[in-house]
């Protein structure tokens, strides 16, 4: 969902000890990392949390430019100023790294959604924010592309539990909005579990449409369509 309102915060450019910078995560596609960063940083390979954080930021940069399927561990290592072996040491394999990058991205996005929702004046405004944050912004949306790639991989129990937790976090936010609206008499008395299942299924279907590039969304708003459908279901009995 990369828009100024919803895309995950871009980390600052990596900086070498002499003050030169490498490729910024939001640099134009095709830009080349500054060799000074890699040569300087490889003299002192980072460790622990520093290494993982650097690798995560580098992975986001590489994914944004190349896409999750095409990105290589060597691309990430070059941006991080680390060796490919060091990246492999911390993450084991590319799929594990992408899973952790997805978790970081989702945590960031959820935090930004919650911040916006906390400032919203009504449950209806929160529902509109939820739709806007949930749906992809355009065909090729990097976060959704990463989701699609990660979901297509085979995962162990820990990986499946993490992906389930990421999905559950969004559903819990939507259920909280529904319950608040019901308590205030703004929303109909629908079953929370069933409503969330239907709503998320619709949003996921629309997301696939947007990512596929269906022509119908070139001149219409998927956000507006989804919000209208949810508002119709939640309209209290007797309201027109």
N, C-alpha and C positions, 0 to 999 in steps of 0.2 A: 504494500500500500504506500508506495513512496510519493507522498505529497508533502508540502511544507508543514501540513498539520499532522500527518500520520506516519511518515516514514521514520524508521529507527534512526536515532541520533547518530550522526556520522562522527567517528572518532577523529581526533586531530592527526595531522601527518606525523609519521614516525620521524624522530630526530636523532641524528648521530651525535657522538660526543663533541664534534667540532662545529655543530650547529647546522649542518646541511640536512636537508630533508629528503625523504624518499617520496614515492608516489603517494599523493594524498588519496584516501579512500573515495573521494568524490571527484577525482580527476577525470578528464575526458577520456572515453574509450580509445585505446590505441596508444595512450601515453606510456612512456618507458620509465621504469623505476630508476632513480639516481644510483649509479654504481657506488658512489661514495658511501651510501648507507650500508649496503650489503658488505662491502669490504671492511668498513669500520666495525660493524656490529658482529661480524663473524669472528673477530678477534676475541670477543667476549660473549660467548653463547649464554643467553639468559637461562634462568632455571625457575622451576616451580611456577607460582602464580604469574610471575612476570612473563615467562615464556608462553603460557597458555593465553594470557591476555593479548600478547603481541600477535600470536598466531590467529586468534579469533578476529582481531581487527584486520589483519592481512587477508584472511579468508573472505570477509565481507567485501573488501575491495576487489578481490579477484573474482568473486561470484558476480558482483555488479557489472564487471566488464565482460567476462567470458560466459557466464551462466554456470549453474551448478554441475551440469553434466560434462561440460568441456574443461572445467577448471582442473588443474593438476596440483599435486602436492608440491611440486617444484615451483609452480607459480606462487603459491602461498609462501613457500620458504623464501623466495626472492624478495617478496614484498616485506616480509617480516625481518629480513636481514639475518636469517638463520639457515642452517643446512637442512636439506630434505630429511636427512637421518634424524635430526633433532626434532623436527615436526612429527615424524613417525614415532619417535620415542614417547612423546607426550600424548599422542592420540591414537596410535596403533595403525589406523588406516583412514582413508579419506572419508568413508561413510560415517565413522564415529565423529570426526571433526565437523562434518556438515550437520550432524544431529545436534551437536553442542552449539554450533552457530545458530541453528534454528531456535533452540531453547533461549539463547541470549536475545535474539531478535524478538521473540514472542514476549519475553519478560519486559523488555523495553517498551514494546508497543502497548501491552496491557497497562503498564504504569502510566503511559501518556494518555491512554483512554480513561483510566480511573481519575487522573488529574482533571481532565476535561469534564467528566461526568460529575465530579464533586462540585464543579462550578455551574452546572446546568440548573435551570430554574424549575424544571418539572420532569416527571418520568417520561413524558413525550419527547422532550429534548434529549434525554439520555438514550431513548430508543433510537432516535435519529443518529446520534453519535455512534451508537453501537453498530448500526448498519454501515456507516461511513468508514469506521475503523476496520470492520470485518471484511468487506468486499475489496477485491483488488482494484487499483486505480486505473489500470490500463492493461492491454495485452502485453505480456512479457513482464508483468510486475515481479520484481526480484524475490520478494518474500514468498509469493505464491509459487513461483517457479521452484524455490528451494523446498517448500512444503511438498510439492508434487514429486520432486526427485527423492526426497527422504522417505516419503510414504511408499515409494516403489521398491525400496530396498528391503532385504530380509533383516529382521532385527531380533536380538535375543530378548529375554524377558525384561531386562532393565531398559532396553530401548523402547519396547512396546509400552512399558509403564510410563516412560517419559512422554511419549507421544500422546498417550491417553490423558495424562495430566495436563498437557498443553491444551488439548481440546476441551477438557472439563472446565478449565479456568474460564474460557469464553462462555461456556454454557451457564456457569454459575453467575457470571455477570448479568447475562440476559435474564435469568430467573429472578435475580435480585431486583432488576428494573420492573419486571412484571409484578412481583409481590408488592413493591412500593406503590405502583400505580393502582393495584387492586385495593390496597389499604386506604388510599386517598379517594377511591371512587372514580378514578380517571379511566381505569381499564375494566373490561368485562371479567366476570368470575370464571375464567377458563382454568383448566387443570394445568399447573405449572410444568410438570414433566412432559406432558403431551405437547403443549405449546412449544416448548424449547426444542423438542425433537423435530416438529414440523418446521419451525422457523429456521433452524440450522440446516436442515435438509434443503430448504428452498435457497438459502444463502449459498450453500456449497454448490448447488446446481447453477445458480447465476454466476458464481465465481468461475466455474468451468467454462461457461459461455463466454465470459469476458476474456479469459485467458486464451480460449480457442480463436477469438476474434470474430464471433458471430456478427454479421452485418447489422442485425437488429439493434445492437448497442452502440453503433457508430453515430447514430442520430437520436438516441434516447438514453436516459440515465438509468442504469441498473439500480443505483441507490434509491432513486425516486420510486421505481417500480416495487422494490422490496419493501420500502417503508410504507407505501400505500397499502400493500397486501397485509402487512402486520397490523397496521392501524385499523383496517376493516375488521380483522378478527378480534381486536381488542376493544372495539367501540362498545361502550355500555349499551345494554338493551334500551331501546326507546330513543336513542340519539340518532339523528340523521347524518 
